[in-house]
Structure formats: C-alpha cells, structure tokens
Amino acid sequence: MPDLTGKTIAFLATEGVEQIELTEPWAAVEQAGGTPKLLSVESGEVQAFHHLDKGDTFAVDALVADADATSYDGLVLPGGVANPDALRTDEDAVAFVREFVESGRPVAAICHAPWTLVEAEVVSGRRVTSWPSLQTDLRNAGADWVDEEVVVDGRLVTSRKPDDLPAFNDALVELFAG
C-alpha cells in the first residue's frame, strides 16, 4: 500500500456533503498514514448527509479563508449536491481550489465535486468524470468528460459516485503518495 506518512491532506466541504464521500476517503488517507484535515467556509461543524437524509456532523479544523494551500500535500473534494454547489459560490473556496490545482499538487474530486473545479476554471483540456448530470457543465468548461469509474489525468483524480469509492480511494492514495 502507498505510504502517506508525514503528509497532510485537506478535505474541503461544507453543509450538505455526502457523508460516505467524506468518511471513506478520510479513512483511506488515515490507513495509509496520512493526516486528514477538514476545511470549510464556516467554523464549527459540517452537517453531512446520506443523500437527502441528515447524517453525522464533523468538526472543522480550519477555515478555507485562513488556509495556506502550500501547507497541504493533497486535496479531496467530496460530493453531495449541496456541498459543491455552496463551495462554488464561495470566493475563498474557489481560490483555494484554483491555487491547489495550479500549484501542481494532487486533487481528488468525486460525484458533484467537479462543480467547484469548473468554477475555479481548472478543467479545460482535462479528462474527467463525475455524476452524469455534470457532464454538460464540465464539457462547457472545456473538459473531456467520460463515464468511467475513476479517471486519473496527471495530478487530478475524479470518480462518479459512492459505488466508485473503492477505486477512487485507491487512486487518490496512490496519487497523493507519489
């Protein structure tokens, strides 16, 4: 298994994050020896969901507005519909994602999370996947959208849905370890 010992991985999420898309990659990072940190647009806790039903809450480690992208070795963008829809309207979240991608550090996004990548204007010319309803948005932003379980394009890994989490987690841990 790839080793993430000594690496700190940012998870960017807000209200409405799909719980399993937060907790399973988080566990994969921890199992590989990495340290996950939850960044959000507000302090306190993030309310996660199981589709449309409330799930657990998760403590925020830092505000994205105060976060230094260079302090993190990787970035995970979990999905859920409301989470990335809110993040893409937050200037600090969009700027953080843009800086992260442009710096060449690895990014992993699943389900609806690529909406934030679209807003950050970092998908043009990239091969990506997502929840199928985002394909038009991604294509309009210049991405090559494909319907595959997991897509790795350079330092960007994307997946479609919770069923893809095993492949997504393997790909993100491998990418972050490299």
C-alpha positions in Angstrom: 0.0 0.0 0.0 1.3 3.5 -0.8 2.5 5.4 2.2 1.2 8.9 3.2 3.2 9.1 6.5 4.0 12.8 7.1 1.5 14.1 4.6 -1.4 16.3 5.5 -4.4 16.1 3.2 -7.1 18.8 3.0 -10.7 17.8 2.7 -12.8 20.8 1.6 -16.5 20.5 2.5 -19.5 22.4 3.9 -23.1 21.8 4.7 -24.6 19.0 2.6 -21.5 17.0 2.0 -22.3 13.3 1.1 -21.1 11.6 4.3 -19.7 8.4 2.7 -17.7 10.5 0.2 -16.1 12.3 3.1 -15.6 9.4 5.6 -14.3 6.7 3.2 -11.6 8.8 1.6 -10.7 10.2 5.1 -10.3 6.6 6.4 -8.2 5.7 3.3 -5.9 8.6 4.0 -5.6 7.6 7.7 -5.0 4.0 6.8 -2.1 5.0 4.5 -0.5 7.0 7.4 -1.7 10.5 6.3 -3.3 13.2 8.4 -6.6 14.5 7.0 -7.9 18.0 7.9 -11.4 19.3 7.3 -11.5 22.8 5.8 -14.8 24.7 5.4 -16.3 28.1 4.8 -17.5 28.4 8.4 -16.1 27.3 11.7 -17.8 24.8 14.0 -19.2 21.6 12.4 -20.3 20.5 8.9 -23.6 18.6 8.6 -23.2 15.6 6.4 -26.0 13.8 4.5 -26.9 10.3 3.3 -28.4 11.5 0.1 -31.3 13.7 1.3 -31.3 12.5 5.0 -29.2 14.1 7.7 -26.1 12.2 8.7 -23.4 13.0 11.2 -21.7 16.3 11.9 -17.9 16.7 11.5 -15.7 19.2 13.3 -14.0 21.8 11.1 -10.2 22.0 11.6 -9.7 25.3 9.7 -11.5 27.9 7.7 -10.6 27.8 4.0 -10.3 31.6 4.1 -7.4 31.2 6.5 -5.8 28.1 5.0 -2.5 28.2 3.2 -2.7 25.8 0.3 1.0 25.1 0.5 0.5 23.6 3.9 -1.3 20.6 2.4 0.1 17.7 0.3 -3.2 16.8 -1.3 -6.8 18.0 -1.6 -10.0 15.9 -1.5 -13.3 17.4 -2.8 -16.2 15.2 -1.6 -19.5 15.4 -3.3 -23.2 15.6 -2.4 -25.3 18.1 -4.4 -25.5 21.0 -1.8 -21.8 20.9 -0.8 -20.1 21.7 -4.1 -22.9 24.0 -5.1 -22.2 26.1 -2.0 -18.5 25.9 -2.3 -18.5 27.1 -5.9 -20.2 30.4 -4.7 -17.6 31.0 -2.0 -14.6 33.1 -3.3 -12.2 31.7 -0.8 -13.0 28.1 -1.5 -12.7 28.6 -5.3 -9.4 30.5 -4.9 -8.1 27.7 -2.7 -9.0 25.0 -5.2 -7.6 27.1 -8.1 -4.3 27.7 -6.3 -4.1 24.0 -5.3 -4.6 22.8 -8.9 -2.3 25.4 -10.4 0.5 24.5 -8.0 0.6 21.0 -9.4 -0.3 19.3 -6.1 -2.7 16.4 -6.3 -6.5 16.8 -6.2 -9.3 14.2 -5.9 -12.9 15.0 -6.7 -16.0 12.7 -6.6 -19.6 12.9 -7.7 -20.8 16.6 -7.8 -17.5 18.0 -6.5 -16.1 18.8 -10.0 -18.6 21.8 -10.0 -16.0 23.5 -7.8 -13.3 22.7 -10.3 -15.5 24.2 -13.1 -15.9 27.4 -11.0 -12.1 27.5 -10.4 -11.6 27.3 -14.2 -9.1 24.4 -13.9 -10.8 21.6 -16.0 -10.2 22.9 -19.6 -8.3 20.2 -21.5 -8.6 17.7 -18.7 -10.1 14.2 -18.9 -12.6 13.8 -16.0 -15.6 12.0 -14.8 -18.4 13.0 -12.4 -22.0 12.4 -11.5 -23.6 12.2 -15.0 -25.7 15.4 -14.6 -22.5 17.4 -14.5 -21.2 16.3 -17.9 -22.6 19.3 -19.8 -21.1 21.7 -17.3 -17.8 20.0 -17.5 -17.8 19.9 -21.3 -18.8 23.5 -21.5 -15.8 24.3 -19.3 -13.5 22.6 -21.8 -13.1 19.2 -20.1 -13.2 15.8 -21.8 -16.0 14.1 -19.8 -16.1 10.3 -19.8 -18.3 7.8 -18.0 -15.7 5.7 -16.1 -15.4 4.5 -12.5 -12.2 6.5 -11.9 -10.2 8.8 -14.2 -6.6 10.0 -13.4 -5.4 12.9 -15.5 -2.0 14.0 -14.3 -2.4 15.2 -10.7 -6.2 15.1 -10.8 -8.4 12.0 -10.0 -12.1 12.0 -10.4 -14.9 9.5 -9.8 -18.7 9.4 -10.5 -20.5 8.2 -7.3 -20.3 6.4 -4.0 -20.2 3.0 -5.7 -16.8 4.1 -7.2 -15.3 4.8 -3.8 -13.0 1.7 -3.6 -11.4 2.6 -6.9 -11.4 6.4 -6.1 -9.7 5.8 -2.7 -7.0 3.5 -4.2 -6.3 6.1 -6.9 -6.2 9.1 -4.6 -3.9 7.4 -2.1 -1.6 6.3 -4.9 -1.6 9.8 -6.4 -1.0 11.5 -3.0 1.8 9.1 -2.2 3.6 9.9 -5.5 
